[in-house]
Amino acid sequence: RGGESSSTEEEKLREKECAEKEERRARLARKKAAKELEQAISSYDREVGEARKERRAKNKAEEAIEKALKEVERELEEVKLENDREEGEEKARNDAVADGLNRARAARV
């Protein structure tokens, strides 16, 4: 019986050692998984941050383009108004010259 008792104790000791090894492996696996998850989150945050920066830059560029376009449109309207005014003045001068010529012709007849 003494041999059986020590054999059982040895088995219990081996089982305990195996259980401790499994716990260590599981702990290391959890630690590794936590580290990988932390790295994935960090990578995701970096990518999201970069995407936000790119969107902000794109939005600023689009706003600048829209502002420049509005300025060009405003300048175009000013040029059109100036052209219309000059055409009106030229027509008035031409009409005045035509009226003068018509009066001169009428006076000769």
C-alpha positions in Angstrom: 0.0 0.0 0.0 2.8 2.4 0.7 3.8 2.2 -3.0 0.3 2.9 -4.2 0.1 5.9 -2.0 3.3 7.5 -3.3 2.3 6.6 -6.8 -1.0 8.4 -6.4 0.7 11.4 -4.8 3.2 11.4 -7.8 0.2 11.4 -10.2 -1.4 14.2 -8.3 1.8 16.1 -8.4 2.2 15.5 -12.1 -1.4 16.5 -12.8 -0.8 19.7 -10.7 2.3 20.5 -12.7 0.5 19.9 -16.0 -2.4 22.1 -14.8 0.1 24.8 -13.9 1.8 24.5 -17.3 -1.6 24.8 -19.0 -2.4 27.8 -16.9 0.9 29.4 -17.9 0.3 28.6 -21.6 -3.2 30.0 -21.4 -1.9 33.1 -19.5 0.8 33.7 -22.2 -1.8 33.1 -25.0 -4.1 35.7 -23.4 -1.2 38.1 -23.0 -0.3 37.7 -26.6 -3.9 38.1 -27.8 -4.3 41.2 -25.6 -1.1 42.7 -27.1 -2.2 41.9 -30.7 -5.6 43.4 -30.0 -3.9 46.5 -28.5 -1.8 46.8 -31.7 -4.8 46.4 -33.9 -6.7 49.1 -32.0 -3.7 51.4 -32.3 -3.3 50.7 -36.0 -7.1 51.3 -36.5 -6.9 54.6 -34.6 -3.9 55.7 -36.7 -5.7 54.9 -39.9 -8.9 56.6 -38.8 -6.8 59.6 -37.7 -5.1 59.7 -41.1 -8.4 59.3 -42.9 -9.9 62.2 -40.9 -6.8 64.4 -41.7 -7.2 63.6 -45.4 -10.9 64.3 -45.3 -10.3 67.7 -43.6 -7.6 68.6 -46.1 -9.9 67.6 -48.9 -12.8 69.6 -47.5 -10.5 72.6 -47.1 -9.3 72.2 -50.7 -12.9 71.9 -51.9 -13.9 75.0 -49.9 -10.9 77.0 -51.3 -11.9 75.9 -54.8 -15.5 76.9 -54.2 -14.4 80.2 -52.9 -12.2 80.8 -55.9 -15.0 79.8 -58.2 -17.4 82.2 -56.6 -14.8 85.0 -56.9 -14.3 84.2 -60.6 -18.1 84.2 -61.1 -18.4 87.5 -59.3 -15.6 89.0 -61.5 -17.3 87.5 -64.6 -20.5 89.3 -63.6 -18.6 92.5 -63.1 -17.0 92.2 -66.6 -20.4 91.4 -68.1 -21.9 94.5 -66.5 -19.0 96.6 -67.6 -19.3 95.2 -71.2 -23.1 95.9 -71.2 -22.4 99.5 -69.9 -19.8 100.1 -72.6 -22.0 98.6 -75.3 -24.8 100.8 -74.2 -22.5 103.9 -74.3 -21.2 102.9 -77.7 -24.8 102.4 -79.0 -25.8 105.8 -77.7 -22.8 107.4 -79.4 -23.6 105.5 -82.7 -27.2 106.5 -82.4 -26.2 110.1 -81.8 -23.9 110.0 -84.9 -26.6 108.4 -87.0 -29.1 111.0 -85.8 -26.7 113.8 -86.8 -26.1 112.2 -90.2 -29.8 111.8 -90.7 -30.4 115.4 -89.8 -27.6 116.6 -92.1 -29.1 114.6 -95.0 -32.6 115.9 -94.2 -31.2 119.4 -94.2 -29.7 118.9 -97.6 -32.8 117.7 -99.2 
